[in-house]
Amino acid sequence: MPNLGPTELIIILVIVIIIFGVGKLPEIGGALGKGIREFKTASKDGDKTDEDEDEAGADEAAAEEPSDNEA
């Protein structure tokens, strides 16, 4: 994906202003920021859950393996 330069960003901003109007921009920005925050929180929670599951799986596997001393 190509990088967006300042010219492209200005064009996108002008198009957004034409479509939504100046009055709606704060609402759109707030909604976008909230969505990004929720996504980051969910991805962090997903990482924690994956790590917890990996640790639990390793503990269960270690508990199921018989040791050499028991034989």
C-alpha positions as CSV (number, residue, x, y, z in Angstrom):
1,M,0.0,0.0,0.0
2,P,1.5,3.3,-1.0
3,N,2.3,5.9,1.7
4,L,0.0,8.9,1.9
5,G,1.7,12.3,1.5
6,P,0.4,15.7,2.6
7,T,-1.3,16.4,-0.7
8,E,-3.3,13.2,-0.6
9,L,-4.3,13.8,3.0
10,I,-5.5,17.3,2.1
11,I,-7.6,15.9,-0.8
12,I,-9.1,13.3,1.5
13,L,-9.9,16.0,4.1
14,V,-11.6,18.2,1.5
15,I,-13.7,15.3,0.3
16,V,-14.7,14.5,3.8
17,I,-15.7,18.1,4.5
18,I,-17.8,18.2,1.3
19,I,-19.6,14.9,2.1
20,F,-20.2,15.4,5.9
21,G,-19.9,19.2,6.4
22,V,-17.9,21.0,9.0
23,G,-20.4,20.5,11.8
24,K,-20.1,16.7,11.7
25,L,-16.3,16.6,11.8
26,P,-16.0,16.6,15.6
27,E,-18.5,13.7,15.9
28,I,-16.7,11.7,13.2
29,G,-13.4,12.3,14.9
30,G,-14.7,11.3,18.3
31,A,-16.3,8.1,16.9
32,L,-13.1,7.2,15.1
33,G,-11.0,7.8,18.2
34,K,-13.3,5.7,20.3
35,G,-13.3,2.9,17.8
36,I,-9.5,2.9,17.7
37,R,-9.3,2.9,21.5
38,E,-11.7,-0.1,21.7
39,F,-9.8,-2.0,19.0
40,K,-6.5,-1.5,20.9
41,T,-8.1,-2.6,24.2
42,A,-9.7,-5.7,22.6
43,S,-6.4,-6.6,20.9
44,K,-4.5,-6.3,24.2
45,D,-7.2,-8.4,26.0
46,G,-6.9,-11.0,23.2
47,D,-3.1,-11.2,23.7
48,K,-3.6,-11.7,27.4
49,T,-6.1,-14.4,26.8
50,D,-3.8,-16.2,24.3
51,E,-0.9,-16.1,26.8
52,D,-3.2,-17.4,29.6
53,E,-4.4,-20.3,27.4
54,D,-0.8,-21.1,26.4
55,E,0.3,-21.2,30.0
56,A,-2.7,-23.3,31.1
57,G,-2.0,-25.7,28.2
58,A,1.6,-26.1,29.2
59,D,0.6,-26.7,32.9
60,E,-1.9,-29.4,31.8
61,A,0.6,-31.1,29.5
62,A,3.2,-31.2,32.3
63,A,0.7,-32.7,34.7
64,E,-0.3,-35.5,32.3
65,E,3.2,-36.6,31.5
66,P,4.4,-39.4,33.9
67,S,7.8,-38.9,35.3
68,D,10.6,-41.4,35.0
69,N,10.7,-42.0,38.7
70,E,7.2,-43.4,38.9
71,A,7.9,-46.3,36.5
